[in-house]
């Protein structure tokens, strides 16, 4: 049985007894026809079940209503960023295509080229390294950086104040008597890692505590979601086997935190009785654990909204903005004072 033929612009024009140009003007909201004519065209569209071929239209005008979001891993933090992107895109009639690079630079670049080939209106990117090579064919596609930034790039950025957030967590633990604080960081070269490490070191320095390199561990190593969880786990195992182990641990992202908590559980270490703990990125499950976890919380949804707003400004007016959002320490029951 032959499939039913899809109605065309010509079919709508014939049914409404107007020209194809008039139908096109109505579809594009150009007020060049009387209200009576507009109503007649819209009624013909409804009766025929006509819908425009957006893919063909995108090819014709060289732009689509799609924007791309490339996240570096499956961290729930980026799911919340995506929520904000979706919410804000509704204001511009945009839809979102989502991919993950799994911290691979080659995979990231493949995705950038694929999205450009789809003629997306823009790309929101959490880059996997501190540098970004943009091929010539991609330079006409507006790119906004979210969460992470790159060197020497004149692009809009929406990020958190990672230095202050890490400083706050470390300073809080020090003020509760801890001087041996283990920190678990993500991939070494990305901006968030560098900034969170710097905040940690500054807090130690302010309190006259010498940094111990054995208490600084990287759990990311540019290889994605599973590796970061394993990295958090391995970092805790190494630290707790030191002759002088830490009395507190600060895990600087959600995936590292999961691995770290697994290691502490297997070692039968009680939080906060045996070891104090502060994590990163707030989620509902962290409130119902025993004890509930103290967290450096990022405004992830707002970060997504701000990224879309930055993209709109960059697209329409070529305005390059940098937005820095503040972090908050949510104190629950996972650290304690020691003497």
HELIX and SHEET records of a PDB file:
HELIX    1   1 UNK A    9  UNK A   16  1                                   8    
HELIX    2   2 UNK A   20  UNK A   27  1                                   8    
HELIX    3   3 UNK A   35  UNK A   48  1                                  14    
HELIX    4   4 UNK A   54  UNK A   61  1                                   8    
HELIX    5   5 UNK A   76  UNK A   89  1                                  14    
HELIX    6   6 UNK A  105  UNK A  117  1                                  13    
HELIX    7   7 UNK A  136  UNK A  138  5                                   3    
HELIX    8   8 UNK A  162  UNK A  175  1                                  14    
HELIX    9   9 UNK A  191  UNK A  206  1                                  16    
HELIX   10  10 UNK A  213  UNK A  215  5                                   3    
HELIX   11  11 UNK A  225  UNK A  240  1                                  16    
HELIX   12  12 UNK A  254  UNK A  266  1                                  13    
HELIX   13  13 UNK A  285  UNK A  288  1                                   4    
HELIX   14  14 UNK A  300  UNK A  317  1                                  18    
SHEET    1   A 6 UNK A  95  UNK A 100  0                                        
SHEET    2   A 6 UNK A  66  UNK A  71  1                                        
SHEET    3   A 6 UNK A 122  UNK A 125  1                                        
SHEET    4   A 6 UNK A 143  UNK A 146  1                                        
SHEET    5   A 6 UNK A 156  UNK A 160  1                                        
SHEET    6   A 6 UNK A 322  UNK A 325  1                                        
SHEET    1   B 6 UNK A 216  UNK A 218  0                                        
SHEET    2   B 6 UNK A 181  UNK A 185  1                                        
SHEET    3   B 6 UNK A 248  UNK A 251  1                                        
SHEET    4   B 6 UNK A 276  UNK A 280  1                                        
SHEET    5   B 6 UNK A 294  UNK A 297  1                                        
SHEET    6   B 6 UNK A 328  UNK A 330 -1                                        
END                                                                             
